[in-house]
Amino acid sequence: MKRIIKLVVAMVLVLSILPIRVEAASISKKTVTLEVGDTYNIKVSGGKVTKWTSSKPGVASIKDGKVTALNVGSTTITAKTSSGNVKCKVTVKQSSNKKYKKQSYYAGKSFKPGYYVLYNTSDIEKATYTIYDGKEFNIYNTIATDSFKYNAIVEVKSGQTLYMENCYAKEMSEAIVRATGEGTFKVGTHIKAGKYKVSVISGVETRLYVITNSWNSVDAVDSLGLGDNTTVEIEVKNGQYLTLVGCKIINN
């Protein structure tokens, strides 16, 4: 009997010092391509997810494994689990409506005058645009020029040229703009008039909002640079333009 007890104790001791095998966490897909407005559910096995993050929440947001495609670009979705981190690269493209991808367009018959939304196609560099009178650029005929990270809104009138780098254009009536991250939004078209809370995005150096009465106005109705962990309330009216850099609306 004593011998049996000793054997049982020995087996327990051996089992107690053996390493416990922990199943590594795995993700359902490592790469996903979506169109603006699409959603996709990411599944994780082998560990309990304790936190979801998106490296560019303005491109795609993540909540409880559900990805929502917001703006053109790429982002990395990370699931932090008890068995380690797993990642999925999400690429967001614009819907299949007509896109203007050439570097320059002269507003006339083939390129209609009007309002356009420009989308950045680079994950690293800012996009830029210039609008000028006529077909030949010079420093005296420039109407507007700017750079942007996610999207911009411009008006191109008849007889003007739109020049673009690292971006493409879509007619604003056909464009989808999700006001859940950084970008430029027309009030009454992309967001409703009213009051909103704006909060900074962590890890971004430049954080500010600007409200103007026209897409190309140099005079801001309201603007403010935001500090760390800052949330402010703003009010926008129909026809105005709201630009968010390093911050986002949190009660849209």
C-alpha positions as CSV (number, residue, x, y, z in Angstrom):
1,M,0.0,0.0,0.0
2,K,2.8,2.4,0.9
3,R,4.4,1.6,-2.4
4,I,1.2,2.5,-4.3
5,I,1.0,5.8,-2.4
6,K,4.6,6.6,-3.3
7,L,3.9,5.9,-6.9
8,V,0.9,8.1,-7.0
9,V,2.8,10.9,-5.3
10,A,5.6,10.6,-7.7
11,M,3.2,10.7,-10.7
12,V,1.6,13.9,-9.3
13,L,5.0,15.5,-8.8
14,V,6.0,14.7,-12.4
15,L,2.8,16.0,-13.8
16,S,3.1,19.2,-11.8
17,I,6.4,20.0,-13.3
18,L,5.5,19.2,-16.9
19,P,4.9,22.4,-19.0
20,I,1.3,23.1,-19.7
21,R,0.7,23.5,-23.4
22,V,-1.1,26.7,-24.3
23,E,-2.8,26.9,-27.7
24,A,-1.5,29.9,-29.7
25,A,-4.1,32.4,-30.7
26,S,-5.0,32.5,-34.4
27,I,-7.1,34.9,-36.5
28,S,-9.7,34.0,-39.2
29,K,-8.0,36.1,-41.9
30,K,-4.6,37.9,-42.0
31,T,-5.6,40.2,-44.9
32,V,-9.0,41.6,-45.8
33,T,-10.1,44.0,-48.6
34,L,-13.3,46.0,-48.2
35,E,-15.1,48.9,-49.9
36,V,-16.0,52.0,-48.0
37,G,-19.1,51.3,-46.0
38,D,-18.5,47.5,-45.8
39,T,-18.3,45.6,-42.5
40,Y,-16.5,42.4,-41.7
41,N,-16.4,40.2,-38.6
42,I,-12.9,38.9,-37.5
43,K,-12.8,35.7,-35.5
44,V,-10.0,34.8,-33.1
45,S,-9.5,31.3,-31.6
46,G,-7.0,30.0,-29.0
47,G,-7.3,32.9,-26.6
48,K,-9.7,35.3,-25.1
49,V,-9.6,38.8,-26.7
50,T,-9.0,41.5,-24.1
51,K,-8.6,44.4,-26.5
52,W,-9.1,45.3,-30.1
53,T,-7.2,48.2,-31.8
54,S,-6.9,49.7,-35.3
55,S,-3.6,51.4,-36.3
56,K,-5.7,53.9,-38.4
57,P,-9.1,54.2,-36.9
58,G,-10.0,56.8,-39.5
59,V,-9.6,54.1,-42.2
60,A,-11.4,51.3,-40.4
61,S,-12.8,51.0,-36.9
62,I,-13.0,47.9,-34.8
63,K,-15.5,47.0,-32.1
64,D,-15.9,43.5,-30.6
65,G,-14.3,42.0,-33.7
66,K,-16.5,43.9,-36.2
67,V,-14.5,46.0,-38.7
68,T,-16.2,49.0,-40.3
69,A,-14.6,50.4,-43.5
70,L,-14.6,54.2,-43.3
71,N,-12.1,55.8,-45.7
72,V,-9.7,54.7,-48.4
73,G,-6.4,53.4,-47.1
74,S,-4.9,50.5,-45.1
75,T,-4.9,49.8,-41.4
76,T,-3.8,46.9,-39.1
77,I,-6.3,45.4,-36.8
78,T,-4.7,43.9,-33.6
79,A,-6.5,41.6,-31.2
80,K,-4.7,41.3,-27.9
81,T,-5.4,37.9,-26.3
82,S,-4.3,35.9,-23.3
83,S,-2.2,33.8,-25.7
84,G,-0.5,36.7,-27.5
85,N,-1.4,39.2,-30.2
86,V,-2.8,38.4,-33.7
87,K,-3.1,40.9,-36.5
88,C,-5.1,41.4,-39.7
89,K,-4.3,43.9,-42.4
90,V,-7.4,45.7,-43.7
91,T,-7.3,47.5,-47.1
92,V,-10.2,49.8,-47.8
93,K,-11.1,50.8,-51.4
94,Q,-13.7,53.2,-52.7
95,S,-16.9,51.7,-54.1
96,S,-17.0,50.8,-57.8
97,N,-18.5,54.0,-59.0
98,K,-16.5,56.2,-61.5
99,K,-13.2,57.4,-60.2
100,Y,-10.9,60.1,-61.7
101,K,-7.4,58.7,-61.3
102,K,-5.4,60.7,-63.7
103,Q,-3.1,63.4,-62.4
104,S,-5.0,66.4,-63.9
105,Y,-8.4,67.1,-65.2
106,Y,-9.7,70.2,-67.1
107,A,-13.3,71.0,-66.2
108,G,-15.4,70.9,-69.3
109,K,-17.3,68.2,-71.2
110,S,-15.5,65.0,-70.0
111,F,-14.9,66.3,-66.5
112,K,-17.9,68.0,-65.2
113,P,-17.6,71.2,-63.2
114,G,-18.8,70.8,-59.6
115,Y,-17.9,69.5,-56.2
116,Y,-15.6,66.5,-55.7
117,V,-14.3,64.4,-52.8
118,L,-10.6,63.5,-53.1
119,Y,-9.3,60.3,-51.4
120,N,-5.7,59.7,-50.4
121,T,-4.3,56.6,-52.0
122,S,-1.0,56.5,-50.0
123,D,-0.6,54.8,-46.6
124,I,2.6,56.9,-45.9
125,E,2.5,60.2,-47.6
126,K,-0.1,63.0,-47.6
127,A,-2.0,63.6,-50.8
128,T,-1.9,67.0,-52.5
129,Y,-4.1,68.9,-54.9
130,T,-4.0,72.2,-56.8
131,I,-6.8,74.0,-58.7
132,Y,-5.9,76.7,-61.2
133,D,-7.5,78.7,-64.0
134,G,-7.0,77.5,-67.5
135,K,-4.9,74.5,-68.7
136,E,-1.4,75.7,-68.0
137,F,-0.3,76.2,-64.4
138,N,1.6,79.3,-63.2
139,I,2.0,80.9,-59.8
140,Y,-0.5,83.7,-60.7
141,N,-3.5,81.5,-61.6
142,T,-3.7,79.3,-58.6
143,I,-7.2,79.0,-57.0
144,A,-6.4,76.6,-54.2
145,T,-3.7,74.2,-53.1
146,D,-3.5,71.9,-50.0
147,S,-2.4,68.6,-48.6
148,F,-4.4,66.1,-46.6
149,K,-4.2,62.7,-44.9
150,Y,-7.6,61.1,-45.6
151,N,-10.0,63.1,-47.8
152,A,-10.6,66.6,-49.0
153,I,-13.6,68.4,-50.6
154,V,-13.0,70.8,-53.5
155,E,-15.0,72.7,-56.1
156,V,-13.8,72.8,-59.7
157,K,-15.4,75.4,-61.9
158,S,-15.7,75.4,-65.7
159,G,-12.4,76.4,-67.3
160,Q,-10.3,75.3,-64.2
161,T,-7.9,72.4,-63.9
162,L,-7.7,70.0,-60.9
163,Y,-4.1,68.6,-60.4
164,M,-3.7,65.7,-58.0
165,E,-0.9,63.7,-56.4
166,N,-1.4,60.5,-54.3
167,C,-5.2,60.8,-54.6
168,Y,-8.2,60.4,-56.9
169,A,-11.5,62.2,-57.2
170,K,-15.2,61.2,-57.2
171,E,-18.2,63.4,-57.7
172,M,-19.5,64.4,-54.3
173,S,-23.0,63.1,-55.1
174,E,-21.5,59.6,-55.6
175,A,-18.8,59.7,-52.9
176,I,-19.1,58.0,-49.5
177,V,-17.6,59.8,-46.5
178,R,-17.8,58.3,-43.1
179,A,-17.6,60.9,-40.3
180,T,-16.1,58.6,-37.7
181,G,-12.5,59.6,-38.0
182,E,-10.2,62.3,-39.4
183,G,-11.2,64.1,-42.6
184,T,-13.3,66.9,-44.1
185,F,-17.0,66.7,-44.0
186,K,-19.8,68.9,-45.4
187,V,-22.5,69.6,-42.9
188,G,-25.9,68.6,-44.2
189,T,-24.3,66.1,-46.6
190,H,-21.9,63.9,-44.5
191,I,-23.0,64.9,-41.0
192,K,-26.2,66.6,-39.6
193,A,-26.2,70.1,-38.3
194,G,-26.0,70.3,-34.5
195,K,-23.7,69.9,-31.5
196,Y,-21.0,67.2,-31.4
197,K,-18.2,66.1,-29.0
198,V,-14.8,65.9,-30.5
199,S,-12.0,63.9,-28.9
200,V,-8.3,63.5,-29.7
201,I,-6.9,60.3,-31.3
202,S,-4.1,58.9,-29.1
203,G,-0.7,58.6,-30.7
204,V,-1.2,61.5,-33.1
205,E,0.9,64.6,-32.8
206,T,-1.2,67.2,-34.6
207,R,-4.8,67.5,-33.2
208,L,-7.2,70.2,-34.3
209,Y,-10.6,71.0,-35.7
210,V,-11.6,73.8,-38.2
211,I,-15.1,74.9,-39.1
212,T,-15.5,77.1,-42.3
213,N,-18.4,78.5,-44.3
214,S,-16.9,77.3,-47.6
215,W,-14.6,74.5,-48.8
216,N,-11.8,77.0,-49.6
217,S,-12.3,79.6,-46.9
218,V,-9.2,81.0,-45.1
219,D,-11.4,82.5,-42.4
220,A,-12.4,79.9,-39.8
221,V,-15.8,80.2,-38.0
222,D,-14.2,78.2,-35.2
223,S,-11.0,76.3,-34.8
224,L,-8.9,74.9,-31.9
225,G,-5.8,72.9,-31.3
226,L,-6.4,70.1,-28.8
227,G,-4.2,68.8,-26.1
228,D,-3.7,65.3,-24.7
229,N,-6.9,63.5,-23.5
230,T,-9.0,66.5,-24.6
231,T,-12.7,66.4,-25.5
232,V,-14.5,69.5,-26.6
233,E,-18.0,70.3,-27.8
234,I,-18.5,72.0,-31.2
235,E,-21.6,73.2,-33.1
236,V,-21.9,73.1,-36.9
237,K,-24.5,74.5,-39.3
238,N,-25.8,73.3,-42.7
239,G,-23.5,74.3,-45.5
240,Q,-20.4,74.6,-43.3
241,Y,-17.3,72.4,-43.6
242,L,-15.7,70.6,-40.7
243,T,-12.1,69.4,-40.9
244,L,-10.7,67.1,-38.2
245,V,-7.0,66.4,-37.8
246,G,-5.9,64.0,-35.1
247,C,-9.3,63.9,-33.6
248,K,-12.8,62.4,-34.2
249,I,-16.5,62.9,-33.5
250,I,-17.5,60.5,-30.6
251,N,-21.2,61.0,-30.6
252,N,-22.1,60.9,-34.3
